[in-house]
Structure formats: structure tokens, C-alpha cells
Amino acid sequence: MPRILYAIQGTGNGHLSRALDIVPLLQRHASRVDVLVSGPPADIPLPFAVKYRCHGLGFIFGKKGGVNFVKTFWQLNSAAFLREIRQLPVEAYDLVINDFEPVSAWACQRRQVPCIALSHQSAVLSDYAPRPRHDDPIGRAVLRHYAPVTARYGFHFDRYEPGIHTPVIRRQVRELTPHNDGHYTVYLPAFDEPTLVQRLRYLSGSTRWEVFSKHSTQESEHGRVRVRPVSGAAFTDSLARSAGVLCGAGFETPAEALYLGKKLLVIPMKNQYEQACNAAALARLGVPVVKGLKDRHLAGLDEWLQTGRPVPVAYPDETAAVIGKLLLEQLPVLSH
């Protein structure tokens, strides 16, 4: 049986959420599965061992709706990154599977070892996937070259071509029984707590909000706005009980909200090409997109609260089939 290195981008929670289902599936087919996580510390605890923890090339969220490029720049220790690339023994594995993780990707390229992408970003890069109206050549180039790979298997909100699969909905979410307690769940990690509280309190008088904030370390109440630190279990519970979800244009959270039949509105992070692409894909499905939380955007949010409806989707559990296809197609190639 093969030895597999599964490398995960730790920035944000989506990649790690996907890993909760993918790692056990890989373990069924391998004599050893070693996990690498790079980037800032994550909010989701992993129920399996992580062999390699790397600094990598993560992005740091700001507090006004975008990436904090100053903090991101200063935490990019290029000497440490190059050292991690040199030291990672990718040649010791029969297969390297990569979820948008740069250390393993560049280590593989340096040693001419195949690196197989299993990620949402692979689908976003497809010529058939939706694009924002205004092109961003720099953003597209960053997405393409951040973690170079030799083959791609992708997940997206819809099947835009045969090589694109519907989202990995983790088992914990598939086993939920969703209902409606009347509150709205909010996850907008690029906004700070005061901004979110002030903006949400402007909206429809009786609406209750449960905000999960990366910038908060303890729970607090602000009238109808309850702010909670990010916690995987608490967030999943809030999601299942919500009337709707207000979040960034990431991938896993919108996909889970759609799967659970929740009304959804997304605010794409500024200067983030992948989120602009996701917003275009969600808009095509019928999900409303608002550009921010300024005064001019609040009417769109209020309209969604009053008249928004869930968008029906079909996301069957096909993760095991995708893993089986990847292993069948890639292991024979790597053995020659």
C-alpha cells in the first residue's frame, strides 16, 4: 500500500474542514498517511496527528473587509520558507496530495516529484468556472502559481466540467437535522467585532445575530447581536439552527449553508481573486452578493432579510469516489 503525504493550507477553516473527511478516506488506501499543515494557527482542532507544521505563506485577514497586506508581508519569512522547502522529504512518499499548500508544492517542483492538487482552487482555475466581471490578472496569477501542481482534481459549487466535483460536505454537517431558531449566523473574518456589531444593529429591528469573530477571545452580547469566538462545534450548531447565513465568499461555509437549505448572502473579501470568483459562481446559482457593510450596502442586506429564500442544490456524498478516482489514475503513473 502507498505512503501518502497530504498537505493542507491552514489559512481559513475550509481546507481543514475538508480534511476531516478526506484523511480517513486516504487512510483506508495507504500504509501511511502523513499530514502537513502550513500557515497561521487554525480554529479547527484536527482529530489526527499532524507530522509537519510549517510557517508556509499564509494570508492574514484584516478588519475592514480584506486581507491585511502589511501583516501578511511581514510574516512572510522567505528564509524560513526556503528552508522548509529544502527540508521537506517529499521524495519519501509514493503520492503527494495538495490542498493549496505551498511548501509541499514547491518542494515537489524543486525535486521534480509529482504533486496532485485536490482542492477548490483547482476548480476555480478551470476555463469553465465562473469569473468576476472585472478580470484580475495579478490575482489569477497568484492563484495559479501559489502552489504549483502537476495534476488537478477540483471541487466547486456546481459541475462546470467533468473534472469538477460538488463540494465535500463533512460528515458532521451531513448528519445534522437543520431547523430554524430564527437567528442569523455570521462569519466574516475580515471584519472586526465593533464594525460587525455597529452594522448589524442597523438592520431589521427584530433580527437576532450570532457572530463568530476571529478577533474575539470571549463571548459578548450587544443587544440583538451575540458575538462568539470561532469554534468549530459551536459554529456548526449555530449554522444548523439558523434562519440564514451571512458570510464571506469562501467555499466551505457557503457550500454547507446551501446544503442545509439555509438562505445565504455573501460578502466577498476585498482584493481576493478567489472570493471574487466564488461570488460570481454563487450569483449564477441565485445567491445574493453584497460588496461590503457600508451604508450603501445595507439596503441589499435588508432586502435579503425580508424576501430572501434558500437556493436549492444537490450535493451528494461523492468524496470517496473522487479519492478512489485520484488514486487509480495517479498511483500507476507514479510507479513508473
N, C-alpha and C positions, 0 to 999 in steps of 0.2 A: 504493500500500500504506500502511496506517496507521502512525502513530507511537504507540508504546505505552510507558507508564510502568508498571513492575511494582515494587510496593513491598512489602518484606518486613520482618516483625518479627524482629529479630536475637536476642531473648532466647531461650535454649534453642537446640537444634540442629535441631529438627523442621522449622521453616519453611525454613531454609536447605537442608536435605536435599531437601525437596520442590522447591526452586528449581533444583536440579541437573538435573532432568528438564524442568521447566516452561519455563525460559528458552530452551533450544534449540528447543522446540516453538513458542514465541511468535516467535522469530527467523525461522522459516520463513514466517510470515504477515505480517511487518511490515517496513517500510523501515528502522525504527529501534526498538530496544528498549532503553530506559534503565532501569537498576536502582537502586532506593533501598533502603538498609538502615538501620534505626534500632534503638537500644538498645545495651547493653554489647557490647564486642568478643566475637565468636563463636569457637567452637572449630573450625569447619569452614572451610577455605580455599575460596574460590569461583573456578572456572576462567573467569570472565568479569568484565568491568570493572564496577565499581560507580560510577555517576555521582554519586550523592548519599549521603553518610554523615551521619546525623542523630543527635542525642542522644536525641530521642524521649521515650517514657515507659516505660522498661523496668522489670522487676521483678528484684530481687537475691535470689538464693537464700540462705537461712540455712544453719545447720549442725546443726539439731536437727529436721529434717523438714518445714520450711515456708519461707515467704517471710520475709525479714528486712525488716519494715516500716519500721524505723528507718533503715536504709541506703537502702531504696527511697525513703523520703520525702526524705532529704537529697540524693539525686541527681536529684530532680525539679526541675530549674531552670525554673520556669514562664516566666520572661522569655525564656530561650533557646528553649523550646518554641513560644511565640507568635511569636518571630522566625522560626523555621524554617517555621511555617505561612504566614506572610506572604510569605516569600521563595521558596517552592517554586512553580515556574511550571506548575501542573497544567493551566492553560488552553492550554498549548502542545502538548498531546497529544490525539490522537483517542480514546484509550482509557486509563483509569487502572484497573489491576487491583491489588487489595489483598489481601495475606495478613496480616490482623490487624495492620496497621501504622497508627499513629495520626496521624503528621504529614501524610501524603498524604490520609488520610480527612478530617481536619478542614480541610485546605486546600481540598479539593473542596467540602465543605459551605459553607465561607466564601464561595466563588466560585460556588456553585450549579452545579458541574461533576459529572456522574455519576461515581460511584465503585463499581466492581464487585468484590464480595468473591469470592475463590477461596481458601477456607480450611477448616480443620477446625472452627473456631469457628462458621462459618455453619451447619454441620450440627448442632452441639451445641445451637444456639438453636432448632432445629426443634421444633414441638409434638409431633412423633412420636418424637423421640430419647429414650433412657432418661434418667431423672433419679434423683438420690440420694433415699433415703427421707425425709431431713430437708431441707426446702427452705431455700434461702439467697437471699432476695430481694435483698440487697445484692450478693452475688456475681453473681447473674443480671443485675442492672442494670449492673454494671461490664462484664461480658462483652458486653452488648448495646450499650453506649454508648462503650466504649473506642475503637473505630474505626468510626464510623457510615458506612453504605454505602447505596446505592440499589438494589442487586440482589445476590442471594446464590447462589453455587454452592458446594456443600459436600462434604466427604469425611468418612466415619465408618467404624467397624468393620463396619457392616452397612448394607444399603439400607433404611432405615426409612421412606422415602417416595421417589417418583420423582426428586425433585431432589437426592437424596443419593447419592453415588458411593462405591465402595470405595476404600481408601487408595492414594495414589501410592507405589508401591514403586519406589525409584530403580533405575536400570539396573544400578548396581554390585552391588546385592543380588540382582536377578533373575538375574544371570549367575553367582552363586555356586553351588558344589556343596557343600551342607551335609553335615557329618559330625559325629561325636561323639568328642571327645578326652577327655571325662569331667569337664571343669571347668564351673563356672557363671559366666556373665558378669553383672556387677553394674554398673548405672548408677543411682545415687541421689544426684543433685547437691545435694539439700537436706540431706545428712548429711556431716559432716566425716570425715576419714580415721580418727582414733582411735575414733570411735563405730562406724564400719563394721567395723574390724578386731576390736574387742572383741566385738561382737555375733556376727559371723560365726564367730569361733573357738569359740563356744559350741555351734555346730551340728554335726550328724553328723560324727564323728571323721575320716573319710577324705575328706570333700568338699574339693575344690580350688576356690578362688575367684579370678577375675580381676576386680578392682575398678577402674573408671575414675572418677577423682575430679577434680572441678573445683577442689578445694582443694589439689591436689598438683602440684608442678612437676618431680618426678623419680620414677623407679620405685623401689619398695622391696618387700622380702619380709618377711612376718610369719608364719612357719610355712607353713600351707596357704593363706594369704591374700596374693596378689600385688596390689599397688596400682600403678596406672599413670596418668600424666596423660592427660587426654582427648585423643584423636587419632582423627580420622575413619577413617583407613585401618586403624589398629590395632584400633579398636573393631569395625569391620565384620568383620575377620578373626577376632577372638575370638568374635563372635556366630555366625559360620558354623561354628566348631569346637566350640561349647558343647554341653553336655547340657541346659542350660536357662538362662533369663534371669530375673534379679531386678531390677526397675526401678520407677521411678515410674509413675504412671498418666497419662503423657503420651500422645502419639498415634503418632509415627513409630516409636519403638523397639518398643513392644508390637506394632504392626502388622507390622514387619519380622520380629520373633521368631515371630509366628503364621504368617506367610508361609513362613518357613524350616522350619516344623514343629517348633519348639522348645517344650518345656514352659515355661510362663510363670507368674510370680506378680508382682503389682503392689502397691506401697505408695503410695497417693495422698498427694500433698503436703498438708500441713495448710493450712487457710484458703484453699484454691484451688478455686473452684467448678468450673472446667472439669475438673480432675482428679477431682473427686467424680463428675461426670457420666460421665467416661471409665470410672471404676471400676465404675459401675452398668452401663454398656454391656458391659464385659468380663465382669462377673459373669453377665450374661444369656447370654453365649456359653459360660460354663462355666469361665472363668479365675478362680482363687482370688485373693481380695483380703485383705490384712492391713493393719491400720491403722497399724502402726509397728514399731519394733525394740526395744520394752521387753520385760522378762521374760515378761509375759503373752502376748506375740505369738509367742514363739519356738516354741511347740508347733505352731502353724499352719505355720510355715516348715519345721519338721522333718517334719511330715506330708507336705507338698508334695515335699520331697526324697525321701521314701521311696516315695510312692504316686502322685505327680502324673504326668499324661500330657499330651501335646500336644493342643491343641484344633484340629480340622480347620477350615480356612477356604478360601474360593475368592476370590482377589484377582486377577482378570485385568488385563492391562495396558490400561486404558481412558483413560489420561491424554490422549492425542492426540485422542480422540473428545470428551472433556469440553472441551478447549481449542477444538476446532472448533465445538462447540455454542455456547459462550460468545461467540465472535467472530461467528458467524452471527446470533445473537439480539441482540447489543449494538451492533455497529457500525452497522447500519441505523438504529437508534434514535438514535445519537449524531450521525448525519449530517444529521438534520432540524432 
